[in-house]
Amino acid sequence: MSLSPATRMSGLSLACNSSASEDHPQVRPTARESPMPDSQHSLEGSDWEVEGEEEEPETNTVLSPTGLKYNTSKLSPKARHVVEGLFNQTGSKDPPQISLELCGVREEDSDSEDAGVFYAFQMHEVVPCSVRIGSRNSGRFSVPKCECPDARYRQVSPCKHLVWLFDRISKQALFDHDPNSELTLTEAGYAEELGDPFDQISQIGLDILAHDLRCDASEPDSDAPQPNATRFREAREIVAAVAGVQDNELAEYRPDLEVKYDREVLIHRGDVGATLFSLILASHSLAEWVRSELDLSDFPLDPFRSIQHRVMRVIERLNTYLRIEGGRSNFPKTRRARAEGPRDVSWACCQIQRSLGKIEKLVSRGSSPLSSWARASAARALVSILKAVVEHRLLYDRLVGNQDCGFVFSSLDMLADQSQFIDALEEIMDKIGVLGAPPSYVTNMRHLILRMRSHKTEDVPFAGGSGTQRSETPVPDEPSPGAVQPPAPGRSTSVRFLTPEMPASVMGRGGRGKAGRGRGSTRGAKRSVSEAGPSDSSGGTKKKARES
């Protein structure tokens, strides 16, 4: 297997170079032990290429780390080789190769007022590289392009960065996808079922998608952005999962982590939790690595909890639109507004209904019956979403008050055994009685509550893997969208966003100097994740298939 520059460096070591004797003849070094060549230009192959087995694969189906299945029968042998090399690295204990860092809306270089806009994503492997996704009428990016050396100089299509990124986007955008069905991968790097990637991102909204993908959104020529609220929440949930915190304790667990966070301070002596919190926020690669070692039942990977938070962000975005942009035709349009359109009630209702559809798919069509903790989490998410909509009059009138479309009921009806949420549902139904709703909807919800009363809730295993039990308390009050604010930023660090960088193999000796880094930092050089990875591998079973 051809190794990346960082992997090659991690394989080097200092050893005594004793002279050979007659009793110990000098042994010719193996490929792993061979000395570094005089010039890195002499290294053959690609730093980004993963060489697979010589024989043809037995199947055309590959399984990605997110759990999506791809049929590669329409790919060329070279493209299929790239995809299989990317997705078939399940046995390694090294950090995941790729993590997502930044995303933003950019303009094409043009003096015209109608210059096209495109979405840009920056991922981190050994060095940052960027992917540009334009609309169909884009002059340069109507076909998604990656700036990695394989794509730019070796004409590899699709490169593994495109495949990796679109796999993540597809997981968030394909709301109606059956988890057990295959997707057909195209030479452009994304599934046919995804449709036009630019349109899909526009419909969701880059700000919403950035939270789903755990990356920060930036503006052109800006300093490194402060981690967004989702990354703060996820970092705290990771610390809580490692500490064995239960559901009913999570809301009150370590609020000081966010309050005292300082991006310039990574090590908090005497406080391992705060140190882990800071390191996860400082390194996307480390965050991706830790995330890959968690169980699906841990707080950060709980798919239903993620969908619940997405809906709250949608409502927050709607409120921002109504407060700032709504009803103002002369409001100056930003790049994002030009690309995505208004974030009004119609958009919010569409996103909420799609999110509910995804919950229903996971509950009804999973590859295996849901565990007790997953059923409880799904019910909690549904009750929280219903409560948030009932408290928002514009959304309530559109989704519940004017017609019976089975809002939340159709999914919650499959979870009638979750009787721990009866009290929360009774309070919601009291509010619905005041606001008014179609009689059929009220009748169905009342009958559902009666069915819940006939069930005795079973013990729900705790997500942290510590052997304790998950709490079965009613759904906690969801903080109003926008209430969680990131702490005041510390000293900012500039970031050279979307600046292609050459891999070590195409630079001369000494090309790995500080001047070649694609990201500025006032903290100085840090050890890479591959150099500072933990030596203890007893963290439990790694879950490769992601449900969110």
Secondary structure, 3 states (H helix, E strand, C coil): CCCCHHHHHHCCCCCCCCCCCCCCCCCCCCCCCCCCCCCHHHCCCCCCCCCCCCCCCCCCEEECCCCCEEECCCCCHHHHHHHHHHHCCCCCCCCCCCEEEEEEEEECCCCCCCCCEEEEEEEECCCEEEEEEECCCCCCCCCCEECCHHHHHCCCCCCHHHHHHHHHHHHHHCCCCCCCCEEEECCCCCEHHHCCHHHHHHHHCHHHHHHHCCCEECCCCCECCCCCHHHHHHHHHHHHHHHCCCHHHHCCCCCHHHHCCCCCCCCCCCCHHHHHHHHHHHCHHHHHHHHHHCCCCCHHHCHHHHHHHHHHHHHHHHHHHHHHHCCCCCCCCCHHHHHHCCCCHHHHHHHHHHHHHHHHHHHHCCCCCCCHHHHHHHHHHHHHHHHHHHCCHHHHHHHHHCCCCCCCHHHHHHHCCCHHHHHHHHHHHHHHHHHCCCHHHHHHHHHHHHHHHCCCCCCEECCCCCCCEECCCCCCCCCCCCCCCCCCCCCCCECCCCCCCCCHHHCCCCCCCHHHCCCCCCCCCCCCHHHHCCCCCCCCCCCCCCCC
